[in-house]
Amino acid sequence: MERLSLYFTGPYQLEIREESLASPASDQVLVQTLLSAVSPGTEMLVYRGQTPPGMAIDDTIGALAGEFGYPLKYGYAAVGRVVALGSKVEKVWRDRVVFAFHPHESHFLANPADLMPVPDAITPETAALLPSMETAISFLMDGQPTIGEQVAVFGQGIVGLLTAALLAQLPLASLVTLDHYPLRRDWSRRLGAHATLDPARPELLDKLHHHLQGDRPYRGADLAYELSGNPQALDQAIAATGFNGRIVVGSWYGQKQASLNLGGRFHRSHMRLISSQVSHIAPRWRGRWTKDRRLQQTWAMLARRSLASLITHRFPFSHASQAYQLLHQNPQETIQVVLTYDQY
Protein backbone atom coordinates (compact mmCIF):
# COMPACT_ATOMS: atom_id res chain seq x y z
CA MET A 1 0.00 0.00 0.00
CA GLU A 2 0.99 3.66 -0.17
CA ARG A 3 1.29 6.08 2.71
CA LEU A 4 1.99 9.80 3.06
CA SER A 5 4.91 10.95 5.22
CA LEU A 6 6.07 14.41 6.26
CA TYR A 7 9.76 15.16 5.67
CA PHE A 8 11.73 18.15 6.88
CA THR A 9 14.01 18.81 3.91
CA GLY A 10 15.85 21.95 5.05
CA PRO A 11 15.34 25.05 7.19
CA TYR A 12 11.73 26.22 6.74
CA GLN A 13 11.15 23.52 4.13
CA LEU A 14 9.03 20.40 4.29
CA GLU A 15 7.46 17.95 1.87
CA ILE A 16 4.72 15.36 2.06
CA ARG A 17 5.97 12.31 0.18
CA GLU A 18 4.18 9.21 -0.98
CA GLU A 19 5.93 6.01 0.08
CA SER A 20 5.35 2.30 -0.30
CA LEU A 21 4.46 0.44 2.87
CA ALA A 22 4.68 -3.31 3.25
CA SER A 23 2.05 -5.48 4.88
CA PRO A 24 2.49 -6.09 8.61
CA ALA A 25 5.00 -8.76 9.58
CA SER A 26 3.72 -11.56 11.76
CA ASP A 27 4.42 -9.59 14.98
CA GLN A 28 3.33 -6.17 13.69
CA VAL A 29 0.16 -4.13 13.28
CA LEU A 30 -0.78 -1.47 10.76
CA VAL A 31 -1.91 1.83 12.29
CA GLN A 32 -3.97 4.38 10.39
CA THR A 33 -3.26 7.80 11.88
CA LEU A 34 -6.16 9.89 13.15
CA LEU A 35 -4.21 12.97 14.25
CA SER A 36 -0.73 13.97 15.35
CA ALA A 37 0.36 16.85 17.55
CA VAL A 38 3.07 19.30 16.48
CA SER A 39 5.68 20.06 19.13
CA PRO A 40 6.13 23.85 19.33
CA GLY A 41 9.52 23.34 21.01
CA THR A 42 11.86 20.68 19.65
CA GLU A 43 9.97 20.28 16.40
CA MET A 44 10.24 23.97 15.61
CA LEU A 45 14.00 23.77 16.16
CA VAL A 46 14.01 21.08 13.46
CA TYR A 47 11.84 23.25 11.20
CA ARG A 48 14.14 26.27 11.66
CA GLY A 49 17.36 24.30 11.27
CA GLN A 50 18.49 24.97 14.85
CA THR A 51 19.26 21.41 15.97
CA PRO A 52 22.92 20.43 16.51
CA PRO A 53 24.11 18.39 13.50
CA GLY A 54 25.19 14.84 14.26
CA MET A 55 23.27 14.66 17.55
CA ALA A 56 21.14 11.56 18.15
CA ILE A 57 17.43 12.27 17.73
CA ASP A 58 16.22 10.06 20.59
CA ASP A 59 17.94 6.79 21.38
CA THR A 60 15.02 5.66 23.56
CA ILE A 61 12.43 5.63 20.74
CA GLY A 62 12.86 3.16 17.90
CA ALA A 63 10.84 5.27 15.44
CA LEU A 64 13.24 8.17 16.03
CA ALA A 65 16.54 6.37 15.52
CA GLY A 66 19.38 8.19 13.77
CA GLU A 67 20.78 11.71 13.94
CA PHE A 68 19.41 15.16 13.27
CA GLY A 69 19.93 16.15 9.66
CA TYR A 70 17.92 16.62 6.48
CA PRO A 71 15.85 15.03 5.08
CA LEU A 72 14.22 13.96 8.32
CA LYS A 73 10.94 12.44 9.44
CA TYR A 74 10.14 13.78 12.89
CA GLY A 75 7.31 14.06 15.39
CA TYR A 76 6.39 12.04 18.45
CA ALA A 77 2.67 12.36 19.17
CA ALA A 78 0.60 10.18 16.84
CA VAL A 79 -2.84 8.81 17.65
CA GLY A 80 -4.30 6.21 15.30
CA ARG A 81 -6.44 3.14 14.87
CA VAL A 82 -5.13 -0.38 14.34
CA VAL A 83 -6.53 -1.54 10.99
CA ALA A 84 -4.56 -4.73 10.22
CA LEU A 85 -2.81 -7.42 12.26
CA GLY A 86 0.12 -9.71 11.67
CA SER A 87 -0.58 -13.42 12.01
CA LYS A 88 0.87 -13.66 15.54
CA VAL A 89 -0.80 -10.56 16.99
CA GLU A 90 -3.70 -11.05 19.37
CA LYS A 91 -7.07 -10.14 17.89
CA VAL A 92 -7.79 -7.75 20.76
CA TRP A 93 -5.61 -5.16 18.98
CA ARG A 94 -7.92 -4.87 15.97
CA ASP A 95 -9.67 -1.48 15.84
CA ARG A 96 -7.93 -0.28 19.02
CA VAL A 97 -7.23 3.45 19.22
CA VAL A 98 -3.57 3.74 20.17
CA PHE A 99 -0.89 6.32 20.90
CA ALA A 100 2.63 6.07 19.46
CA PHE A 101 5.80 8.13 19.72
CA HIS A 102 5.96 8.29 15.94
CA PRO A 103 6.60 10.87 13.17
CA HIS A 104 3.83 12.49 11.15
CA GLU A 105 2.54 10.06 8.52
CA SER A 106 -0.78 8.63 7.42
CA HIS A 107 -0.01 4.96 8.21
CA PHE A 108 2.77 3.12 9.98
CA LEU A 109 3.80 -0.35 11.10
CA ALA A 110 4.52 -1.01 14.75
CA ASN A 111 5.06 -3.77 17.23
CA PRO A 112 2.24 -3.77 19.81
CA ALA A 113 4.85 -3.34 22.54
CA ASP A 114 5.56 0.13 21.12
CA LEU A 115 1.90 1.20 21.21
CA MET A 116 -0.25 2.40 24.09
CA PRO A 117 -3.99 1.75 23.98
CA VAL A 118 -5.86 5.00 24.58
CA PRO A 119 -8.21 4.61 27.58
CA ASP A 120 -11.90 4.73 26.68
CA ALA A 121 -12.45 7.85 28.80
CA ILE A 122 -9.82 9.85 26.86
CA THR A 123 -10.50 11.31 23.41
CA PRO A 124 -7.93 11.02 20.60
CA GLU A 125 -7.32 14.79 20.78
CA THR A 126 -6.56 14.63 24.50
CA ALA A 127 -4.38 11.55 23.93
CA ALA A 128 -2.23 13.58 21.52
CA LEU A 129 -1.17 15.69 24.53
CA LEU A 130 0.41 12.68 26.24
CA PRO A 131 4.08 13.62 25.50
CA SER A 132 3.55 17.15 26.81
CA MET A 133 1.84 15.91 29.97
CA GLU A 134 4.55 13.31 30.56
CA THR A 135 7.14 16.07 30.20
CA ALA A 136 5.26 18.22 32.73
CA ILE A 137 5.18 15.31 35.19
CA SER A 138 8.91 14.81 34.67
CA PHE A 139 9.50 18.48 35.48
CA LEU A 140 7.59 18.19 38.76
CA MET A 141 9.52 15.08 39.70
CA ASP A 142 12.86 16.77 38.99
CA GLY A 143 11.91 20.05 40.68
CA GLN A 144 10.32 18.38 43.73
CA PRO A 145 8.02 21.26 44.74
CA THR A 146 6.86 21.08 48.32
CA ILE A 147 4.21 22.62 50.56
CA GLY A 148 4.40 26.38 51.03
CA GLU A 149 6.94 27.04 48.28
CA GLN A 150 6.98 30.05 45.99
CA VAL A 151 7.18 28.86 42.38
CA ALA A 152 7.71 30.70 39.10
CA VAL A 153 7.24 29.18 35.63
CA PHE A 154 8.83 30.97 32.67
CA GLY A 155 7.04 30.03 29.44
CA GLN A 156 3.38 29.10 29.01
CA GLY A 157 3.39 27.13 25.81
CA ILE A 158 1.63 23.79 25.96
CA VAL A 159 4.26 22.18 28.22
CA GLY A 160 4.46 25.24 30.46
CA LEU A 161 0.69 25.36 30.81
CA LEU A 162 0.45 21.69 31.72
CA THR A 163 3.29 22.12 34.21
CA ALA A 164 1.44 25.05 35.77
CA ALA A 165 -1.78 23.02 35.87
CA LEU A 166 -0.04 20.26 37.82
CA LEU A 167 1.65 22.72 40.16
CA ALA A 168 -1.71 24.40 40.82
CA GLN A 169 -2.92 21.16 42.43
CA LEU A 170 -0.27 21.45 45.15
CA PRO A 171 -0.50 23.56 48.36
CA LEU A 172 2.03 26.13 47.19
CA ALA A 173 2.31 29.56 48.77
CA SER A 174 2.36 31.17 45.32
CA LEU A 175 2.46 30.14 41.69
CA VAL A 176 3.44 32.88 39.22
CA THR A 177 3.79 32.26 35.49
CA LEU A 178 5.34 34.38 32.77
CA ASP A 179 4.73 34.55 29.03
CA HIS A 180 4.81 37.22 26.33
CA TYR A 181 1.43 36.28 24.83
CA PRO A 182 -1.94 37.28 26.33
CA LEU A 183 -3.67 34.10 25.08
CA ARG A 184 -1.28 31.93 27.05
CA ARG A 185 -1.40 34.10 30.15
CA ASP A 186 -5.19 33.90 30.08
CA TRP A 187 -5.05 30.10 29.93
CA SER A 188 -2.50 30.07 32.73
CA ARG A 189 -4.93 31.89 35.02
CA ARG A 190 -7.70 29.48 34.05
CA LEU A 191 -5.50 26.51 34.90
CA GLY A 192 -4.72 27.81 38.38
CA ALA A 193 -1.81 30.28 38.37
CA HIS A 194 -2.13 32.83 41.17
CA ALA A 195 -0.64 35.55 38.95
CA THR A 196 0.77 35.72 35.44
CA LEU A 197 3.08 38.38 34.01
CA ASP A 198 4.52 39.58 30.73
CA PRO A 199 8.31 39.08 31.03
CA ALA A 200 8.88 42.21 28.92
CA ARG A 201 6.99 44.55 31.28
CA PRO A 202 8.94 47.33 33.08
CA GLU A 203 10.27 46.58 36.56
CA LEU A 204 9.47 42.90 36.06
CA LEU A 205 11.70 41.59 38.82
CA ASP A 206 10.10 43.76 41.51
CA LYS A 207 6.60 42.79 40.39
CA LEU A 208 7.53 39.12 40.20
CA HIS A 209 9.05 39.15 43.69
CA HIS A 210 5.94 40.93 45.00
CA HIS A 211 3.62 38.24 43.64
CA LEU A 212 5.88 35.42 44.77
CA GLN A 213 6.60 36.68 48.28
CA GLY A 214 3.46 38.43 49.49
CA ASP A 215 3.86 38.94 53.23
CA ARG A 216 6.20 35.96 53.66
CA PRO A 217 9.85 36.41 54.72
CA TYR A 218 11.51 34.44 51.90
CA ARG A 219 12.30 36.64 48.90
CA GLY A 220 12.15 35.21 45.40
CA ALA A 221 11.31 31.78 44.08
CA ASP A 222 12.09 28.59 45.97
CA LEU A 223 11.69 26.89 42.62
CA ALA A 224 11.72 28.29 39.08
CA TYR A 225 11.10 26.52 35.79
CA GLU A 226 12.56 27.78 32.50
CA LEU A 227 10.26 26.32 29.82
CA SER A 228 10.13 29.15 27.28
CA GLY A 229 12.80 27.97 24.86
CA ASN A 230 14.35 31.44 25.11
CA PRO A 231 17.88 31.44 26.59
CA GLN A 232 17.36 34.98 27.92
CA ALA A 233 14.58 33.68 30.16
CA LEU A 234 17.09 31.52 32.00
CA ASP A 235 18.91 34.66 33.13
CA GLN A 236 15.57 36.07 34.31
CA ALA A 237 14.88 32.86 36.22
CA ILE A 238 18.23 33.11 37.97
CA ALA A 239 17.50 36.72 38.95
CA ALA A 240 14.08 35.73 40.31
CA THR A 241 15.26 32.78 42.40
CA GLY A 242 15.98 33.14 46.10
CA PHE A 243 18.76 31.83 48.30
CA ASN A 244 19.44 28.12 47.79
CA GLY A 245 16.60 28.02 45.25
CA ARG A 246 16.27 25.50 42.43
CA ILE A 247 16.00 26.28 38.72
CA VAL A 248 14.77 23.47 36.48
CA VAL A 249 15.84 24.00 32.87
CA GLY A 250 13.31 22.13 30.76
CA SER A 251 13.92 24.07 27.55
CA TRP A 252 16.14 22.62 24.85
CA TYR A 253 17.84 25.51 23.07
CA GLY A 254 19.40 23.55 20.21
CA GLN A 255 22.12 25.77 18.75
CA LYS A 256 20.91 28.89 20.59
CA GLN A 257 23.41 30.06 23.19
CA ALA A 258 22.55 31.18 26.73
CA SER A 259 24.47 34.19 28.09
CA LEU A 260 24.11 34.09 31.87
CA ASN A 261 25.04 36.53 34.63
CA LEU A 262 26.69 34.16 37.10
CA GLY A 263 29.07 36.73 38.53
CA GLY A 264 26.60 38.43 40.85
CA ARG A 265 24.30 36.98 43.50
CA PHE A 266 24.11 33.56 41.79
CA HIS A 267 27.50 32.48 43.15
CA ARG A 268 26.78 33.36 46.78
CA SER A 269 23.16 32.21 46.76
CA HIS A 270 23.94 28.50 46.49
CA MET A 271 21.38 28.08 43.69
CA ARG A 272 21.04 24.84 41.81
CA LEU A 273 20.57 24.59 38.04
CA ILE A 274 18.81 21.30 37.25
CA SER A 275 18.74 19.80 33.77
CA SER A 276 15.46 18.00 33.06
CA GLN A 277 14.62 15.93 29.99
CA VAL A 278 11.82 13.44 29.61
CA SER A 279 13.53 10.63 27.66
CA HIS A 280 15.00 9.12 30.83
CA ILE A 281 13.93 8.71 34.44
CA ALA A 282 16.23 10.83 36.62
CA PRO A 283 18.69 8.67 38.62
CA ARG A 284 17.16 9.60 41.99
CA TRP A 285 13.84 7.98 40.97
CA ARG A 286 15.01 4.80 39.25
CA GLY A 287 14.73 2.61 42.31
CA ARG A 288 10.95 3.08 42.36
CA TRP A 289 9.93 4.62 39.04
CA THR A 290 9.99 3.23 35.52
CA LYS A 291 8.92 4.76 32.21
CA ASP A 292 5.76 2.63 32.31
CA ARG A 293 4.85 3.85 35.80
CA ARG A 294 5.28 7.47 34.74
CA LEU A 295 3.18 6.93 31.61
CA GLN A 296 0.44 5.37 33.72
CA GLN A 297 0.45 8.51 35.85
CA THR A 298 0.33 10.60 32.67
CA TRP A 299 -2.86 8.92 31.49
CA ALA A 300 -4.37 9.52 34.95
CA MET A 301 -3.58 13.24 34.77
CA LEU A 302 -5.01 13.52 31.25
CA ALA A 303 -8.24 11.90 32.46
CA ARG A 304 -8.71 14.40 35.30
CA ARG A 305 -9.88 17.31 33.19
CA SER A 306 -10.82 18.18 29.62
CA LEU A 307 -7.64 19.47 27.96
CA ALA A 308 -8.57 19.24 24.29
CA SER A 309 -9.58 22.90 24.46
CA LEU A 310 -5.86 23.71 24.57
CA ILE A 311 -5.79 22.73 20.90
CA THR A 312 -6.14 26.06 19.13
CA HIS A 313 -5.61 24.95 15.52
CA ARG A 314 -6.30 21.86 13.42
CA PHE A 315 -4.77 21.54 9.96
CA PRO A 316 -5.39 18.79 7.41
CA PHE A 317 -2.21 16.80 6.91
CA SER A 318 -2.05 18.02 3.31
CA HIS A 319 -1.75 21.60 4.67
CA ALA A 320 1.01 20.83 7.17
CA SER A 321 3.23 23.59 5.80
CA GLN A 322 0.63 26.15 6.92
CA ALA A 323 0.73 24.75 10.45
CA TYR A 324 4.48 25.27 10.73
CA GLN A 325 4.31 28.71 9.15
CA LEU A 326 1.71 29.72 11.73
CA LEU A 327 3.84 28.48 14.62
CA HIS A 328 6.88 30.27 13.24
CA GLN A 329 5.27 33.57 12.24
CA ASN A 330 2.37 33.98 14.69
CA PRO A 331 3.05 31.91 17.81
CA GLN A 332 0.98 34.38 19.84
CA GLU A 333 -2.14 32.87 18.27
CA THR A 334 -1.36 29.28 19.19
CA ILE A 335 -1.11 26.88 22.08
CA GLN A 336 -1.34 23.39 20.59
CA VAL A 337 -1.50 22.70 16.85
CA VAL A 338 -2.50 19.28 15.49
CA LEU A 339 -2.51 17.70 12.07
CA THR A 340 -5.64 15.77 11.13
CA TYR A 341 -5.89 12.99 8.59
CA ASP A 342 -8.68 12.31 6.11
CA GLN A 343 -10.06 9.36 8.03
CA TYR A 344 -10.59 11.30 11.29
N, C-alpha and C positions, 0 to 999 in steps of 0.2 A: 504494500500500500504506500501511499504518499503522505507525507506530513509537511507542515509549515514550521520553520524554526527561525527565531530572531537571532541575527548575528550583529555584534558590534564590529564594524570594519575599520574604524579609525575614529579620531576625535570628532564628536558631533555627527557621526555617520553610522547608520545602521541599515540592514537589509533584512527582508523576510524571504527566506529561500525555501524552495520546495526540495524535499529530500525523500529518498526511498527508505522505507522502514520494513524490516523483516517481520515475519510472524513471531509470536512469543515462543521462546525456547520452553522446554518442558517445565522449568522452574520459574517461569516469568509470567507476568500479566501485561496486557496492553491497557494503558490509561488514556482516556480521551479528556483533554483539559477543559475545565469549565471556566476558570478564571485564574489569573496569576497577578500577584501584587508586585509593584515596582518599588524597589528600595530607594528612598530619596537620599540615602547616605552613600554607601559603598557603590551602589549601582550607578549613581551619578558621577562618581570618580571615574568609573570605567567609561561612561559616556563622554566625559570631558578629556579623557586621556591623562588622568592624574594619578594612576596607579603605578607603583614602582615596577619597572620591567624586570622580568625574571623571578618575581616573587610568586610562591605557590598560591593558587587561588584559595583552596581550602582542603587540606589533606585529611579532613575528617568526613568529607562528603564525597562519595564515589562519583556522583554526577558532575562534580566540580573539580575533577582531577586536572592536573596540568598547571601552567603558569599564566600570569597575566600577559596578554599580548594579543594583537589583532591578526586575523579575525577571531572572535571569541563569542561563544554562547554563554550567557550568564543569566543569573536570576536564581532565587531560592525560595519561592513561595507559590507553589502550584497546587491548585485544588482540582481534582478531576474525578471521573467515574471509570471504574474498571469495566471494560467492554469485551475482553477476551482473556481466556485462561490457557496456560500451558497444561500439558497432560497430567503433570504431577501436582498441580496447584489445587487446593481444596475449593470445592464449589461455593463455599461461603463467601469467597471474594467477589463473585460475579455481581455486578451492579453496585458494589460498595462505593460510596463517596470517600475519597482518600486525600490526604495531604502528602506532598513530597517536597523535599529540598531539591528542586529541579529547575533548570532554565526555562525560559519562555518558549514553548512550542505546543503545537496543537495536539500531538499524541506522543507518547513515549513508552518504552518498555522498562519494566522494573521488577526486581525481586520483591515479593511481599514483605520481606524483612526490612526493606527500605521505605515502606509505606506506612502511614498511620491512618487507620480508619477515623473518619470524622464522627464524633458523637452525635447521636440523633438530635440532641437539643441545640446543637450549634449549626448555624447556617454556613454554606460555602463561603460567603463573603466574610463572616467573622473568622472562619478557619484560616483564611488567607493572612490574617494578622498574627498567626502563631509565631513566626520568627521574631517579630517585634516584641510580642509579649514575653517570649522566652528571654530575649535580650534584657528587657526591663527587670525580670525576675533575677537574672544574673547580676545586674547592677545592684539590686537590693542586697543580694547575698554578699557581694564583694564590699559594699559600703557599710553593711551591718548597722543600719540606723537603730537607735534605741529610744526608749521613752523619754520625753522631755527635750529632745534635741531640736536644734534650729537648723533647718535644711534648706539649701538653695539648689535649684536645678537650672542650669544654663542650657537653653535650647528646648523648644516645645514642638519639634516635629513629631512624627508618629511615635517614635521610641521615647522621646522626652515626655510626651503626654501620657503614655502608658506607665512610664516610671513615676510620674507625678500621681497618677491615679492609684497606684499601689501604695506609694508613700502616704497618700491621704487617708488610707485605712488604718494607719498607725497613730498612736497617741503622741504625736510630735508637739513641741511647743509652738513651732511655726514652720510653715512650708511656703517658700517664696520661689516663684518661677520667673524666668526671663526669656523673652523672645522679641524679635524686631516686628513681628507681624500681628496686627490686631486679631485676625481670625484665630490664630493659635493661642493668643493670650485669653481670648474669650472662652475657648474650649478648656483651657487650663483652669479657669475659675469654675467652670461647670463640672470638672472632674475632681475638684476639691482643694485646689490651691488656696491658701489664705490670702495671698496677694500675688500679683503678677506685674512685672515691670518691663518697659522697653529698655534694653541695655544701652541704647544711644541717648537716653534722656540726660539732661544736665544734672550734675551732682548725684550721679547714680549711686555711688558707694555710700553716701550718707543716707539716702533713701532706703537702700537695701538693708543697711545695718539697722535702721529704724524699724523696718518691718520684721526683720529677723529677731531683734532683741526685745522689743517692747519694754517692759519694766523689769526684765531679768538682768542679772549682773554679768552674764557672759556676752561679750561683744563679738559679733560676726557669726559665721556658720560653723557649727560642729562638723557638718558634713556638706560638701558641695559636689555636684555632678556637672561635668562638662560634656554635654551631649549635642552641641550645636554644629559640630564639624568645622567651626571657625577657630583657628589657632589663637586669635586674639582673645577669645572668650576664656581660654585657659588662664591668661594673665589676670583677667577680671576675677576669675574664681579664686585665684591665689590671694588677691587683694581683699576679697570678701570673707575669707576663711579666718577663724579665730585661732588662738593659741592651741597647739597640738591637734588642730582640726585635720580632717581627712578630705582629700579631693580625689574623686573617682573619675578617671579619664576614660569615657566610653567612646568618644569620637575616634574615628580613624581618619587621619589627615592625608593619607597617601603621600604625594610628593610635596604637599604644602608644609612649610617650615613654621615652627612655633618659636617666637622670640619672647623670652620670659624674663621678668625682673626678679631675679633670685638674690640680688645683692642687698636688698632692704630687709624688711621684717620677716621674710620667708625663712631666712637662715636661723634667726633666733627664736622663731615661733614653733620649732619642732613639728612642722606640718609633715603630712605624709601624702605623696602622690601615688595613687594606686591605679595600675593599668588593669582594665577589665575588658575581656573579649569573650564572646559567648561560645566559641567553638569547643572550649575545654571547660571542665569543672575546675575551679581554683583548687590548688593543693590542700588548703585548709579544710575543704569539704569532702575530699575524696573517700574518707573513711566511712561516710554515711550516705553520700549523695552520688548518684549516677546520672548520666544523661537521660535515661528513661524516667527516673524519679522526677527530674526537673521538668521534663515534658508533660508528665502526668499532672504536675502542679500547674503548668501553663494552660492545659485544657480546662482545669478547674477555674482558673482566673478568667478565662474567656467566657465561661458559662455564667459567671456571676452577674454580668450586665450586658446590655445590648451595645456593642461597639461598632457595628457596621455603619453607623452614622458618621464615623470618622473617615469614611471613604467619601471624598469630595468629588472625584471624577472617575468615570468609567469610559474607556476607549475600546472600540473593537480592535482586535488583534491586528487587522489590516491597517489600522491607523496608529500603530505604535509610535511612529516617528513624532506625531503630534503630542503624544503623552510626554515624551522626553523633552520636547521643545518647551512645553508648558512648565515642566519642573525646572528647566534651566532658566527660562526667561521670566516667568511669573510665579516664583515659589510662594509668594504671599497669598496666592489664591488657593493653595493646595494644603492638604494634610496627607491623605493616602490616595494614591492613584492606582487603579487596577486595570488590567487588560482583560477583556471578555472575548469569548470564542463563540463561533456561530451557534454551537449546540447548547449554549447556556441561555 
